[in-house]
Amino acid sequence: MGLVKKRSVTIRGHRTSYSLEEPFYDDLVAIAVTRDMPLAALVAEIDASRPRESNLSSALRLYVLDWAKGKRG
């Protein structure tokens, strides 16, 4: 599937990072484009809705999976 790459983003004024494989990242970017929003805003939205006991990287992967299955959009 590819190597995991760490990326940084600012959410609500603080820097955080997440790690995603390139295919997940590419799909996340495509979703942001489809929704006509900046990638950072999409990541912030996903972060705000995830359960606090889950990590951001997992939440991003699950969001992309749900989108691919047609459960979001």
Contacts in CASP RR format, 6 or more apart in sequence:
PFRMAT RR
TARGET T0000
AUTHOR 0000-0000-0000
METHOD contacts of the structure
MODEL  1
MGLVKKRSVTIRGHRTSYSLEEPFYDDLVAIAVTRDMPLAALVAEIDASR
PRESNLSSALRLYVLDWAKGKRG
1 21 0 8 1.000
1 23 0 8 1.000
2 21 0 8 1.000
2 22 0 8 1.000
2 23 0 8 1.000
3 21 0 8 1.000
3 22 0 8 1.000
4 19 0 8 1.000
4 20 0 8 1.000
4 21 0 8 1.000
5 19 0 8 1.000
5 20 0 8 1.000
5 21 0 8 1.000
5 22 0 8 1.000
5 25 0 8 1.000
6 17 0 8 1.000
6 18 0 8 1.000
6 19 0 8 1.000
7 17 0 8 1.000
7 18 0 8 1.000
7 19 0 8 1.000
7 20 0 8 1.000
7 25 0 8 1.000
8 15 0 8 1.000
8 16 0 8 1.000
8 17 0 8 1.000
9 15 0 8 1.000
9 16 0 8 1.000
9 17 0 8 1.000
9 18 0 8 1.000
9 39 0 8 1.000
9 40 0 8 1.000
9 43 0 8 1.000
9 44 0 8 1.000
10 16 0 8 1.000
10 40 0 8 1.000
11 40 0 8 1.000
11 43 0 8 1.000
11 44 0 8 1.000
11 47 0 8 1.000
12 44 0 8 1.000
16 47 0 8 1.000
16 56 0 8 1.000
18 43 0 8 1.000
18 56 0 8 1.000
18 57 0 8 1.000
18 60 0 8 1.000
19 57 0 8 1.000
20 28 0 8 1.000
20 57 0 8 1.000
20 60 0 8 1.000
20 61 0 8 1.000
24 60 0 8 1.000
24 61 0 8 1.000
24 64 0 8 1.000
27 64 0 8 1.000
27 67 0 8 1.000
27 68 0 8 1.000
28 39 0 8 1.000
28 42 0 8 1.000
28 43 0 8 1.000
28 60 0 8 1.000
28 63 0 8 1.000
28 64 0 8 1.000
29 39 0 8 1.000
31 42 0 8 1.000
31 63 0 8 1.000
31 64 0 8 1.000
31 67 0 8 1.000
32 38 0 8 1.000
32 39 0 8 1.000
32 41 0 8 1.000
32 42 0 8 1.000
35 42 0 8 1.000
35 73 0 8 1.000
43 56 0 8 1.000
43 60 0 8 1.000
46 56 0 8 1.000
46 59 0 8 1.000
46 60 0 8 1.000
46 63 0 8 1.000
47 56 0 8 1.000
47 59 0 8 1.000
49 59 0 8 1.000
50 56 0 8 1.000
50 59 0 8 1.000
63 72 0 8 1.000
66 72 0 8 1.000
67 73 0 8 1.000
END
